[in-house]
Amino acid sequence: MLDERSIRVLRAVIHSYINNPDPVGSRYVTRKYAFDFSPATIRNIMADLEELGFLSQPHTSAGRVPTDKGYRFYVENFMDENVCCHKGLIDSLTRRLEALREDIYTLLDETTRTLSVHSHYLGIAVSPGPDGSTLRRIELIPYSDDRIAVILFTNEGIIKHKILKILRNNFSFSRNDLNRIARYLK
């Protein structure tokens, strides 16, 4: 899809943008990467890469920035040149994370810590949203005279809890009532 010149320019733009997240101009690419092309040629190649969806231009007078498609191309074609992992390390990490899969919060904590240690950067992980969650169990527990603790357990290992206030005065639920309601809700 891309010729050799376009690939070299795309790679230079992405490297530059990763190192300094400002739009990358043709003159900068020409000077930094010592291409045998003029800034005008680089600018034309960058415009072609923009038309193909690999780069975008935030505004008319700015340089270019990589798009998701550009990053995807970079990862699929260039990352293996820079990434060197031992199979033993990958197997060890996989076993550690597999052992934690039932506890999503510990898994996320361990994942972010491991990413941070091995990359020397900040590691961030976010728990999945409720869209794909499947309710495994619900518990209703008397909390006080006018409150009930509700605990939701999902198949993905997420646990959510909430204290609900009973709106009717002088009304209480027995433990059997709450168990029956929980079975009905599940």
C-alpha positions as CSV (number, residue, x, y, z in Angstrom):
1,M,0.0,0.0,0.0
2,L,2.8,2.5,0.9
3,D,6.0,2.9,-1.0
4,E,9.4,3.0,0.7
5,R,9.6,6.8,0.9
6,S,6.1,7.1,2.5
7,I,7.0,4.4,5.0
8,R,10.2,6.2,6.0
9,V,8.4,9.5,6.4
10,L,5.5,8.0,8.4
11,R,8.0,6.3,10.7
12,A,9.9,9.6,11.2
13,V,6.7,11.5,12.0
14,I,5.6,8.9,14.5
15,H,9.0,8.7,16.1
16,S,9.1,12.5,16.4
17,Y,5.6,12.7,17.7
18,I,6.2,10.0,20.3
19,N,9.3,11.8,21.6
20,N,7.6,15.3,21.5
21,P,3.8,15.3,21.2
22,D,3.6,18.4,19.0
23,P,2.5,18.4,15.3
24,V,5.5,17.4,13.2
25,G,6.5,19.6,10.3
26,S,8.2,18.7,7.0
27,R,11.2,21.0,7.7
28,Y,11.8,19.3,11.1
29,V,11.6,15.8,9.5
30,T,14.1,16.8,6.8
31,R,16.6,18.2,9.2
32,K,16.3,15.5,11.9
33,Y,16.2,12.4,9.7
34,A,18.6,13.6,7.0
35,F,16.3,12.5,4.1
36,D,17.6,13.1,0.6
37,F,14.3,15.0,-0.1
38,S,13.5,18.6,0.1
39,P,11.0,19.9,2.7
40,A,8.5,20.3,-0.1
41,T,8.8,16.7,-1.1
42,I,8.4,15.6,2.5
43,R,5.3,17.9,2.7
44,N,3.8,16.3,-0.3
45,I,4.4,12.8,1.1
46,M,2.9,13.9,4.4
47,A,-0.2,15.2,2.5
48,D,-0.5,11.8,0.7
49,L,-0.2,10.0,4.1
50,E,-3.0,12.3,5.4
51,E,-5.2,11.4,2.4
52,L,-4.7,7.7,3.2
53,G,-5.6,8.3,6.8
54,F,-2.2,7.7,8.4
55,L,-1.7,11.3,9.5
56,S,-3.9,14.2,10.3
57,Q,-3.3,18.0,10.4
58,P,-4.8,19.7,13.5
59,H,-5.1,23.0,11.6
60,T,-3.9,24.4,8.3
61,S,-0.6,25.9,9.5
62,A,0.3,23.0,11.8
63,G,2.4,19.9,11.1
64,R,1.0,16.4,11.0
65,V,0.2,14.0,13.8
66,P,-0.3,10.2,13.6
67,T,-3.9,8.8,13.5
68,D,-5.0,5.5,15.0
69,K,-4.4,4.0,11.5
70,G,-0.9,5.4,11.5
71,Y,-0.1,4.0,14.9
72,R,-1.6,0.6,14.0
73,F,0.7,0.5,10.9
74,Y,3.7,1.5,13.1
75,V,2.9,-1.2,15.7
76,E,2.4,-3.9,13.1
77,N,5.5,-3.1,11.0
78,F,8.1,-1.6,13.3
79,M,7.5,-2.5,16.9
80,D,9.2,-6.0,16.6
81,E,12.4,-4.2,15.7
82,N,12.5,-2.5,19.1
83,V,10.8,-5.0,21.4
84,C,13.0,-7.8,22.8
85,C,11.3,-10.0,25.3
86,H,12.4,-13.3,26.6
87,K,9.8,-16.1,26.2
88,G,10.4,-16.9,29.9
89,L,9.4,-13.4,31.0
90,I,6.2,-13.6,28.9
91,D,5.3,-17.0,30.3
92,S,6.0,-15.8,33.9
93,L,3.8,-12.8,33.4
94,T,1.1,-14.8,31.9
95,R,1.1,-17.3,34.8
96,R,1.0,-14.5,37.4
97,L,-1.9,-12.7,35.7
98,E,-3.8,-16.0,35.0
99,A,-3.7,-16.8,38.8
100,L,-5.3,-13.4,39.5
101,R,-8.1,-13.5,36.9
102,E,-10.9,-14.2,39.4
103,D,-10.1,-11.0,41.4
104,I,-10.4,-8.1,38.8
105,Y,-9.2,-5.4,41.2
106,T,-6.0,-7.3,42.1
107,L,-5.5,-8.2,38.4
108,L,-5.8,-4.6,37.4
109,D,-3.4,-3.5,40.2
110,E,-0.9,-6.2,39.3
111,T,-1.2,-5.4,35.6
112,T,-0.5,-1.7,36.1
113,R,2.4,-2.4,38.4
114,T,4.0,-4.9,36.0
115,L,3.6,-2.6,33.0
116,S,5.1,0.3,35.0
117,V,8.1,-1.8,36.2
118,H,8.9,-3.3,32.8
119,S,8.3,-0.1,30.7
120,H,9.6,2.4,33.2
121,Y,6.5,4.5,32.5
122,L,3.2,5.0,34.3
123,G,0.9,2.0,34.0
124,I,-2.9,2.5,33.9
125,A,-5.7,-0.1,33.6
126,V,-9.4,0.6,33.8
127,S,-12.0,-2.0,34.9
128,P,-14.5,-3.0,32.3
129,G,-17.8,-1.2,32.1
130,P,-21.1,-2.8,33.1
131,D,-22.1,-3.4,29.5
132,G,-20.4,-6.8,29.2
133,S,-20.9,-7.9,32.8
134,T,-23.0,-10.8,33.8
135,L,-24.5,-10.9,37.2
136,R,-23.3,-13.9,39.2
137,R,-24.8,-13.3,42.6
138,I,-26.6,-10.7,44.5
139,E,-26.7,-10.4,48.3
140,L,-29.1,-8.3,50.4
141,I,-28.0,-7.8,54.0
142,P,-29.8,-5.9,56.8
143,Y,-27.6,-2.9,57.6
144,S,-29.6,-0.9,60.0
145,D,-33.2,-0.3,60.9
146,D,-33.9,1.7,57.7
147,R,-31.0,0.5,55.4
148,I,-30.0,-2.6,53.4
149,A,-26.6,-3.4,52.0
150,V,-26.7,-4.6,48.4
151,I,-23.7,-6.5,47.0
152,L,-23.5,-7.5,43.4
153,F,-21.0,-10.1,42.1
154,T,-20.3,-10.4,38.4
155,N,-18.8,-13.4,36.5
156,E,-15.9,-11.0,35.5
157,G,-14.9,-10.6,39.2
158,I,-16.3,-7.2,39.8
159,I,-17.9,-6.5,43.1
160,K,-20.2,-3.5,43.6
161,H,-21.9,-2.5,46.8
162,K,-24.5,0.1,47.7
163,I,-26.4,1.0,50.9
164,L,-30.1,1.5,50.2
165,K,-32.5,3.4,52.4
166,I,-35.9,1.8,53.0
167,L,-38.4,4.6,52.3
168,R,-41.4,3.2,54.2
169,N,-41.2,4.1,57.9
170,N,-41.6,1.3,60.4
171,F,-41.1,-1.4,57.8
172,S,-38.3,-3.9,58.0
173,F,-37.2,-7.0,56.0
174,S,-36.3,-10.2,57.7
175,R,-33.2,-12.1,56.5
176,N,-35.5,-14.6,54.8
177,D,-37.3,-11.8,53.0
178,L,-34.1,-10.4,51.7
179,N,-32.8,-13.9,50.6
180,R,-36.1,-14.4,48.7
181,I,-35.8,-11.0,47.0
182,A,-32.2,-11.7,46.0
183,R,-33.1,-15.1,44.5
184,Y,-35.9,-13.4,42.5
185,L,-33.6,-10.7,41.2
186,K,-31.0,-13.1,40.1
